[in-house]
Amino acid sequence: MITKLQAIEGRDFHYKRSATACEKWRRNGATQTWKTRPNDFRVPVKYGLYGYGQIRETDVGDVHLESECPHRVVTQ
């Protein structure tokens, strides 16, 4: 699980695909925040060769920093 501060400052993230494997995601732009919704954020990410997505405040339970990965198997 990441915090808003980790999402703003982080570069490499892992998305939990299953109980034993993670998928590597990397930042693909600046974090977007809103003045009217201070708890909301959006981090654009790239994964794999052609995959693009985003990390939002609702996704923080399945995402962690690469340095804090509890799994050893990582797919790219």
N, C-alpha and C positions, 0 to 999 in steps of 0.2 A: 504494500500500500504506500502511495506517495502522498505528500502534503502539497499544498498550493505553492509553497516556497520551493520545494524540490522540483515541481513541474516547471516553474518559471526559470530556475537555474540549471536544471538537468539537461544533458545532451543525449545520453544513451539510456534507453528504457528496455525493460523486458515485459512482455505480455504473457500471462500464464495461459498456455494452450490446454494443458491437461495437468494432472496431479504430479507428473514427473518431467514435463518439458516446457520450455519457454520459447517465445519467438522474439527476436531482437528487433527493436524499433529504434529509429534515430530521429532526432529533431529535424524538421524541414522548414523552419521559419520561426518567427517570433511568437511568443505566447500572447494571446489576446485576452484582455480583461475588460470589465465594464465598471464604470463608476456607480451606476444605479443598482448593480447586482455584485456586491463586493466578494461573494463567495464563489462566483462562477468564473471559469477560465476555459480556454481552448488551446491545446498545443498541437500544431500540425506535425504529423510524423510520416515517415517513409519506412516500409518494410518490404523485404524481398527485392525482386528486380523491378516490378511494376506496381507494387501495392502502395497506396496512400491512404491515410486515415487521420484520425484525431483522437486526442485524449481529452475527455471532458471531466468535470467534477463528479459525474455519475460513474465513471470508469475506474476510479482510483483503487478500488478493491482488487482488481485483476492486474494492475500495473505496479512495477517496482523498479528501482534504479538498478542498473547493471552491476554496480558495486555491492548491492545488497541481495543478490540473487540466491535464493535458497536451493535451487536446483543445479545440477551439474550438466544436464543435457540441454543444449541450446541449438535450435534450428534457425537457419537464416533464410 
